[in-house]
Amino acid sequence: DDNCNSEIDEGFNKEWHADIDHDEYGNFAITAISCSYPDPAIFIYDSWVHNNNDCHDENALSHPGALEYCDGEDNNCNSLVDETESTFILYADLDYDLYIDYNNTWTDCFNLPALGNYITEEMSNGSDCNDSDPEIPMYFIPAEVCNGIDDDCDGAVDEDLIDATIYSAGSTTICQGSTAFLYCTIFSPAYQWYKNDIAIPGTNQSFLIITEPGNYALHITQTTTDGSCTSISNTITIDVLPLPLAKAKIQGSNNLCGRHHVKLKTLVCTGCSYQWYKNGTIITGAINTNYNTTVTGNFQVSVTGANGCSAFSNTVTVIKTCREDAMEHFTEETILNVYPNPASEKIIVEMELDNPDVTSAQIIIYTMLGQKLMDEEVEILAGTLTHAISFDEKFTAGMYILKVVINDAEYIRQFVVNR
């Protein structure tokens, strides 16, 4: 009696009750008297409380205020067992995997189902979308398999069984006339490619060569004893850029006879670049819309547009149809004169020679195509050749080549007939 009031340890709650299941409710049958928290070394149990309200101190789910379960026990310690007035609902777990079917419930505690397994929501691990297979062992969380069932309960059936990812080997933006290449790395006996969600006939390989724009995807089908399953790949969009308009043409004649050059041209486009080719070989420095050639050959121009796409033009051919031997000794020597030039009726051929011993010369006239119109031997008197040539019907309007041959020397002039 510390305060000498004739009472010992008054004001202290010295009555403790063991809490074996650690649910904060004490066992009415196990009591300890102590001013302080009971020492487990002395009183055996390690948890003590001042109340003795637990009717089942060996089960933490049974205590005042607990939910009543249909288990033949007084779970909420109200002296009633499995009372119907308590909140009671069981959920089917027919495949014993601790995942419950919320659409299959049982609420009559006094008439439990004869078959199957029903548990409370608290005892489960979550919802089961496929609770119909009793052979799946308890605690087994199923993976998705090809069977037409949503095994993993994610709302999709037979999904992601095959990695149907597709890839592009190169750019997905191509120029018209080029190809794109799509492929997957998974082997399957059944492939089907789709363009814009429409199956492409005959595309049953793991790759696809594409020339047209569109959205492309691959369906891969797997067949098992339980059925067929199809996985759908990602979608890859292919864009096709237009080619520039490439057209080559010749300004005027394509014949080099009697001309210094032939002019080649192509169309002009904004932002384009150009490269001319002769017989399939690049012509160095020929990068303009126009090109003048002094030689024969087959010519093309490559046009590259602002989008980076290139196109080759049609081929144009430059020719030279006149005889080479009629032109190879063309000279500007002044000793040979042909007049009038142009002429309408006739021409006069005159030559002054240094050698008075020469007595004759051969005069030959060709068309610009190399056709021989005249071949005549004429007389030279005292080193002077003077000869008139009148035009007959063979001499139509145009340009001609006149060649004078004296011994081994050749002298050439051009003249024009204007009729």
C-alpha positions as CSV (number, residue, x, y, z in Angstrom):
1,D,0.0,0.0,0.0
2,D,2.3,2.7,-1.3
3,N,-0.1,5.6,-0.6
4,C,-1.4,4.2,2.8
5,N,-5.0,4.2,1.8
6,S,-5.5,0.6,2.9
7,E,-5.6,-0.5,-0.8
8,I,-2.9,-2.4,-2.6
9,D,-2.0,-1.5,-6.2
10,E,-5.3,0.2,-6.7
11,G,-5.8,2.0,-10.1
12,F,-3.9,-0.7,-12.1
13,N,-5.5,-3.3,-14.3
14,K,-3.6,-6.2,-13.3
15,E,-5.6,-8.9,-15.1
16,W,-4.1,-10.0,-18.4
17,H,-5.3,-12.6,-20.9
18,A,-3.2,-14.5,-23.4
19,D,-3.7,-13.6,-27.1
20,I,-2.4,-16.8,-28.7
21,D,-3.5,-16.0,-32.3
22,H,-2.3,-12.4,-32.0
23,D,-5.7,-10.9,-33.1
24,E,-5.9,-8.4,-30.2
25,Y,-8.6,-10.5,-28.5
26,G,-7.7,-12.4,-25.3
27,N,-8.3,-16.0,-24.2
28,F,-10.8,-16.1,-21.3
29,A,-9.3,-19.3,-19.9
30,I,-5.6,-18.1,-19.7
31,T,-5.1,-15.3,-17.2
32,A,-2.1,-13.6,-15.6
33,I,-2.1,-11.1,-12.8
34,S,0.7,-8.5,-13.1
35,C,1.0,-4.8,-12.7
36,S,3.2,-4.7,-15.9
37,Y,3.1,-6.5,-19.1
38,P,3.6,-10.2,-18.4
39,D,7.1,-11.5,-18.9
40,P,7.0,-14.4,-21.6
41,A,9.8,-16.1,-19.7
42,I,7.5,-16.4,-16.7
43,F,4.0,-16.6,-18.2
44,I,4.9,-18.7,-21.3
45,Y,2.8,-16.7,-23.9
46,D,4.3,-13.8,-25.8
47,S,1.1,-11.8,-26.4
48,W,-1.2,-10.5,-23.7
49,V,-4.3,-8.2,-23.7
50,H,-6.7,-6.9,-21.0
51,N,-9.8,-8.4,-22.7
52,N,-11.0,-12.0,-22.7
53,N,-13.4,-11.7,-25.7
54,D,-11.9,-14.3,-28.1
55,C,-14.1,-17.4,-28.4
56,H,-11.5,-19.1,-30.6
57,D,-8.1,-17.9,-29.6
58,E,-6.3,-20.4,-31.8
59,N,-7.8,-18.8,-35.0
60,A,-7.1,-15.2,-35.9
61,L,-10.1,-15.1,-38.2
62,S,-12.4,-15.7,-35.2
63,H,-13.0,-12.9,-32.8
64,P,-15.7,-10.3,-32.1
65,G,-16.6,-8.4,-35.3
66,A,-15.1,-11.0,-37.6
67,L,-17.0,-12.2,-40.7
68,E,-19.0,-15.4,-40.1
69,Y,-17.9,-18.2,-42.3
70,C,-19.9,-21.4,-43.1
71,D,-17.5,-23.6,-41.2
72,G,-19.3,-24.9,-38.2
73,E,-17.6,-22.3,-35.9
74,D,-18.8,-19.2,-34.2
75,N,-16.4,-16.9,-36.1
76,N,-17.7,-13.6,-34.8
77,C,-18.0,-14.8,-31.1
78,N,-21.7,-13.9,-30.8
79,S,-22.6,-17.5,-29.5
80,L,-24.2,-18.3,-32.8
81,V,-22.7,-20.8,-35.3
82,D,-23.1,-20.1,-39.1
83,E,-26.1,-17.9,-38.4
84,T,-28.1,-17.0,-41.5
85,E,-28.4,-13.4,-40.5
86,S,-24.7,-12.9,-41.0
87,T,-23.2,-11.7,-44.3
88,F,-22.4,-15.0,-46.0
89,I,-21.2,-15.7,-49.6
90,L,-19.0,-18.4,-51.1
91,Y,-17.5,-18.4,-54.6
92,A,-16.8,-21.4,-56.7
93,D,-13.2,-22.6,-57.1
94,L,-13.9,-25.7,-59.1
95,D,-10.4,-26.2,-60.4
96,Y,-8.8,-25.7,-56.9
97,D,-6.4,-23.0,-57.9
98,L,-7.5,-20.4,-55.3
99,Y,-8.9,-18.2,-58.1
100,I,-12.7,-17.8,-57.9
101,D,-15.6,-17.5,-60.3
102,Y,-17.5,-14.4,-59.3
103,N,-20.5,-15.6,-61.4
104,N,-20.8,-18.8,-59.4
105,T,-21.8,-18.1,-55.8
106,W,-23.3,-20.0,-52.8
107,T,-25.1,-18.2,-50.0
108,D,-27.0,-21.0,-48.2
109,C,-24.7,-22.0,-45.3
110,F,-27.0,-24.8,-44.1
111,N,-27.1,-26.5,-47.5
112,L,-23.6,-26.6,-48.9
113,P,-23.1,-27.8,-52.5
114,A,-22.5,-31.5,-52.7
115,L,-19.8,-31.2,-55.4
116,G,-17.0,-28.8,-56.1
117,N,-15.0,-26.4,-54.0
118,Y,-16.4,-23.1,-52.7
119,I,-14.3,-20.6,-50.7
120,T,-14.6,-17.0,-49.5
121,E,-13.3,-14.0,-51.4
122,E,-10.7,-13.5,-48.6
123,M,-9.3,-16.9,-49.2
124,S,-8.9,-16.4,-52.9
125,N,-6.1,-14.9,-55.0
126,G,-8.4,-13.2,-57.4
127,S,-10.8,-13.8,-60.3
128,D,-10.8,-16.9,-62.4
129,C,-12.2,-16.6,-65.9
130,N,-11.9,-20.4,-66.6
131,D,-12.9,-22.3,-63.5
132,S,-14.1,-25.4,-65.3
133,D,-11.0,-27.6,-65.4
134,P,-10.7,-29.7,-62.2
135,E,-7.4,-31.2,-63.4
136,I,-5.5,-28.0,-62.9
137,P,-3.7,-28.3,-59.6
138,M,-4.2,-26.1,-56.6
139,Y,-2.3,-22.8,-56.7
140,F,-1.5,-23.2,-60.4
141,I,-1.8,-20.0,-62.4
142,P,-2.3,-21.1,-65.9
143,A,-0.4,-19.8,-68.9
144,E,-2.1,-19.1,-72.3
145,V,-2.2,-22.2,-74.5
146,C,-3.8,-22.9,-77.9
147,N,-7.2,-24.2,-76.8
148,G,-9.8,-21.5,-77.6
149,I,-9.9,-20.5,-73.9
150,D,-8.7,-17.3,-72.1
151,D,-6.4,-19.3,-69.9
152,D,-4.7,-16.3,-68.2
153,C,-7.9,-14.3,-67.7
154,D,-6.7,-11.2,-69.5
155,G,-9.8,-10.9,-71.7
156,A,-8.0,-12.3,-74.8
157,V,-8.2,-15.8,-76.2
158,D,-5.0,-17.6,-77.3
159,E,-3.1,-14.4,-77.6
160,D,0.7,-14.0,-77.9
161,L,1.4,-17.7,-78.3
162,I,3.7,-16.9,-81.2
163,D,6.1,-13.9,-81.5
164,A,4.6,-12.7,-84.8
165,T,6.8,-9.5,-84.9
166,I,7.7,-8.4,-88.4
167,Y,10.7,-6.3,-89.4
168,S,11.7,-4.3,-92.4
169,A,15.0,-5.0,-94.2
170,G,15.7,-1.4,-95.1
171,S,13.6,1.7,-95.5
172,T,9.8,1.6,-95.3
173,T,9.8,4.6,-97.8
174,I,10.7,3.5,-101.3
175,C,10.6,5.1,-104.8
176,Q,8.2,3.9,-107.4
177,G,9.5,0.9,-109.1
178,S,11.6,-0.1,-106.1
179,T,10.8,-2.8,-103.5
180,A,10.5,-3.0,-99.7
181,F,11.2,-6.3,-97.9
182,L,9.4,-7.4,-94.7
183,Y,10.1,-10.6,-92.8
184,C,9.6,-12.4,-89.5
185,T,12.0,-14.7,-87.7
186,I,9.6,-17.3,-86.4
187,F,9.1,-20.6,-88.3
188,S,5.5,-21.6,-88.9
189,P,3.8,-24.0,-91.3
190,A,1.1,-21.3,-92.0
191,Y,1.8,-17.7,-92.9
192,Q,-0.7,-15.2,-94.4
193,W,0.2,-11.6,-95.2
194,Y,-2.3,-8.8,-95.1
195,K,-2.5,-5.4,-96.8
196,N,-4.9,-2.9,-95.3
197,D,-6.6,-5.8,-93.4
198,I,-7.2,-7.8,-96.6
199,A,-5.4,-11.1,-97.2
200,I,-2.9,-11.0,-100.0
201,P,-3.4,-14.2,-102.1
202,G,-0.4,-16.5,-102.4
203,T,1.6,-14.8,-99.6
204,N,2.4,-17.9,-97.5
205,Q,6.0,-17.4,-96.7
206,S,7.9,-15.7,-93.8
207,F,8.8,-12.7,-96.0
208,L,7.0,-10.3,-98.3
209,I,8.4,-8.2,-101.3
210,I,6.4,-5.0,-101.6
211,T,6.0,-2.5,-104.5
212,E,2.8,-0.8,-103.4
213,P,2.0,1.5,-100.5
214,G,-0.1,0.3,-97.7
215,N,-0.3,-1.1,-94.1
216,Y,1.1,-4.6,-93.9
217,A,0.8,-7.2,-91.2
218,L,1.4,-11.0,-90.9
219,H,-0.9,-13.7,-89.4
220,I,0.8,-16.8,-88.2
221,T,-1.3,-19.9,-87.4
222,Q,-0.4,-22.6,-85.0
223,T,-2.3,-25.9,-85.0
224,T,-2.5,-28.2,-82.0
225,T,-4.6,-31.2,-80.9
226,D,-6.9,-28.6,-79.2
227,G,-7.4,-26.4,-82.3
228,S,-5.8,-23.7,-84.3
229,C,-4.5,-20.4,-83.0
230,T,-3.5,-17.3,-85.0
231,S,-1.1,-14.6,-83.8
232,I,-1.2,-11.2,-85.5
233,S,2.0,-9.2,-86.0
234,N,2.6,-5.5,-85.6
235,T,1.7,-3.3,-88.6
236,I,4.3,-1.7,-90.9
237,T,3.4,1.1,-93.2
238,I,5.1,1.3,-96.6
239,D,5.2,4.6,-98.4
240,V,5.9,4.8,-102.2
241,L,7.3,8.1,-103.6
242,P,6.6,9.1,-107.2
243,L,9.4,9.3,-109.8
244,P,10.3,12.5,-111.7
245,L,9.3,12.7,-115.3
246,A,12.4,11.9,-117.4
247,K,12.2,12.4,-121.1
248,A,15.0,12.9,-123.6
249,K,14.6,14.5,-127.0
250,I,16.7,15.9,-129.9
251,Q,16.4,19.4,-131.0
252,G,16.3,19.3,-134.8
253,S,18.0,16.4,-136.7
254,N,19.8,13.6,-135.0
255,N,22.3,13.4,-137.9
256,L,25.8,14.8,-137.4
257,C,26.5,15.1,-141.2
258,G,27.3,18.7,-142.0
259,R,26.8,19.8,-138.4
260,H,29.1,20.5,-135.6
261,H,26.9,19.0,-132.9
262,V,23.5,17.6,-132.1
263,K,21.6,19.2,-129.2
264,L,19.9,16.9,-126.6
265,K,17.3,18.2,-124.2
266,T,15.2,17.1,-121.3
267,L,12.3,18.5,-119.3
268,V,12.9,20.9,-116.4
269,C,11.5,20.1,-113.0
270,T,11.8,22.0,-109.7
271,G,14.5,20.8,-107.4
272,C,15.7,18.1,-109.9
273,S,19.3,17.2,-110.8
274,Y,20.4,15.6,-114.1
275,Q,23.1,13.3,-115.4
276,W,23.5,12.4,-119.1
277,Y,24.7,8.9,-120.2
278,K,26.2,7.7,-123.5
279,N,25.8,4.0,-124.3
280,G,25.1,3.4,-120.6
281,T,28.2,5.2,-119.3
282,I,28.2,8.5,-117.4
283,I,29.3,11.5,-119.4
284,T,31.5,13.5,-117.0
285,G,30.2,17.0,-116.4
286,A,27.0,16.5,-118.4
287,I,24.7,17.6,-115.6
288,N,22.4,20.2,-117.2
289,T,19.0,19.9,-118.9
290,N,20.7,20.3,-122.3
291,Y,23.7,18.5,-123.7
292,N,25.5,19.1,-127.1
293,T,27.1,16.0,-128.5
294,T,29.7,15.9,-131.3
295,V,29.8,12.1,-131.5
296,T,27.3,9.4,-132.3
297,G,25.8,7.1,-129.8
298,N,22.7,6.2,-127.7
299,F,21.9,8.8,-125.1
300,Q,19.8,8.9,-121.9
301,V,19.4,11.3,-119.0
302,S,18.9,10.3,-115.4
303,V,16.6,12.8,-113.5
304,T,16.7,12.8,-109.7
305,G,13.7,14.5,-108.1
306,A,13.5,16.6,-104.9
307,N,12.3,13.5,-103.0
308,G,15.5,11.6,-103.9
309,C,13.9,9.3,-106.4
310,S,15.6,8.9,-109.8
311,A,14.3,7.8,-113.2
312,F,16.0,7.1,-116.6
313,S,14.6,8.7,-119.7
314,N,14.0,7.1,-123.1
315,T,17.0,6.5,-125.3
316,V,17.7,8.9,-128.2
317,T,20.2,8.0,-130.9
318,V,22.6,10.3,-132.7
319,I,23.9,9.1,-136.1
320,K,26.2,10.2,-138.9
321,T,25.2,8.7,-142.2
322,C,27.5,10.5,-144.6
323,R,30.6,8.7,-145.8
324,E,33.6,9.3,-143.7
325,D,35.9,9.4,-146.8
326,A,33.9,12.2,-148.2
327,M,34.5,14.3,-145.2
328,E,37.8,13.3,-143.8
329,H,39.9,15.7,-146.0
330,F,37.6,18.7,-145.6
331,T,39.9,21.7,-145.7
332,E,39.7,25.5,-145.8
333,E,42.4,25.8,-148.6
334,T,41.6,28.8,-150.7
335,I,42.9,27.4,-154.0
336,L,39.5,25.7,-154.6
337,N,36.6,28.0,-155.2
338,V,32.9,27.0,-155.8
339,Y,30.5,29.8,-156.8
340,P,27.8,31.1,-156.7
341,N,27.0,29.5,-153.3
342,P,24.1,29.1,-152.8
343,A,23.3,28.4,-156.5
344,S,20.0,27.7,-158.3
345,E,21.1,26.5,-161.8
346,K,24.8,25.8,-161.8
347,I,28.1,26.2,-160.1
348,I,31.6,27.1,-161.3
349,V,34.5,25.2,-159.9
350,E,37.9,27.0,-160.1
351,M,41.4,26.0,-158.9
352,E,44.8,27.6,-159.3
353,L,47.6,25.1,-159.1
354,D,51.3,25.7,-158.6
355,N,52.2,22.7,-160.8
356,P,51.6,23.4,-164.5
357,D,52.3,19.8,-165.4
358,V,49.0,18.6,-163.9
359,T,46.6,18.1,-166.7
360,S,43.5,16.5,-165.2
361,A,41.4,16.3,-162.1
362,Q,38.4,14.2,-160.9
363,I,35.3,16.1,-159.6
364,I,32.9,14.1,-157.3
365,I,29.7,15.4,-155.8
366,Y,28.0,13.7,-152.8
367,T,24.7,14.3,-151.0
368,M,25.0,14.8,-147.2
369,L,24.0,11.2,-146.8
370,G,27.0,10.1,-148.9
371,Q,25.1,9.3,-152.1
372,K,27.4,10.0,-155.1
373,L,25.6,12.2,-157.7
374,M,28.5,12.9,-160.0
375,D,32.0,11.5,-160.8
376,E,33.7,13.2,-163.8
377,E,37.2,13.7,-165.0
378,V,37.9,17.3,-166.2
379,E,40.9,19.0,-167.9
380,I,43.4,21.3,-166.3
381,L,45.0,23.9,-168.6
382,A,48.3,25.6,-167.6
383,G,47.7,25.0,-164.0
384,T,44.1,26.3,-164.0
385,L,40.9,24.3,-163.5
386,T,37.7,25.9,-164.6
387,H,34.6,23.8,-164.9
388,A,30.9,24.6,-164.9
389,I,28.4,22.1,-163.5
390,S,24.7,22.5,-164.4
391,F,22.0,21.1,-162.0
392,D,19.7,18.4,-163.4
393,E,16.7,16.8,-161.6
394,K,19.0,15.0,-159.2
395,F,20.0,18.3,-157.5
396,T,17.2,19.1,-155.3
397,A,17.3,21.9,-152.7
398,G,19.9,21.1,-150.0
399,M,23.5,20.9,-149.1
400,Y,26.1,19.0,-151.1
401,I,29.8,18.1,-150.9
402,L,32.2,18.6,-153.8
403,K,35.5,16.9,-153.8
404,V,38.3,17.5,-156.3
405,V,40.9,14.7,-156.5
406,I,44.3,15.6,-158.1
407,N,46.8,12.7,-157.9
408,D,46.7,11.8,-154.2
409,A,45.4,15.1,-152.9
410,E,41.8,15.8,-152.2
411,Y,40.1,19.2,-151.9
412,I,36.6,19.5,-150.5
413,R,34.0,22.3,-150.4
414,Q,30.3,22.4,-149.5
415,F,27.7,24.2,-151.5
416,V,24.0,24.8,-151.3
417,V,21.4,24.3,-154.0
418,N,18.6,26.8,-153.7
419,R,15.8,25.9,-156.1
